[in-house]
Amino acid sequence: CSGLIKIRLKFLNDTEEVAVVRPEDTVGDLKSKHFPGQESQVKFIYRGQLLQDQGRTLHSLHITDNCVIHCHRCRSTAALPDASTAAPDAGSLPISMGNLMVPAVMVVLAVIWYLRINYRQLFTAPATVSLIGVTVLFSFLVFGMYGQ
């Protein structure tokens, strides 16, 4: 059995299977050999990277004897879309409450600053200093999160 390597296929429920393959086998070969008919429902993860390219060989991915490949079985193909069918606008964020917090706080700060400028008499010196501090803190937070 020279030239063959053993790969441990580990699943989410902590079960493992041992696959005996050749280093020149591709990711697609490994899927079709061990998951026939379910190739599109199985995703492989190796060293934190999703193995999307079905044509890459195990040797080119530096997969050696006794390596662990994590396997994820989807119930349907729509649960985890394939990279070739993914939308080109992958950089956009989904709309959620967390993504709306930054613009909401910005609007609130803008309204408070408008009131501070136009109705000076309502703001004491400690209130103005506090407003400046909150604005600076929020600016650092935003630039830290979204700054490149």
Disulfide bonds with the S-S distance in Angstrom:
none
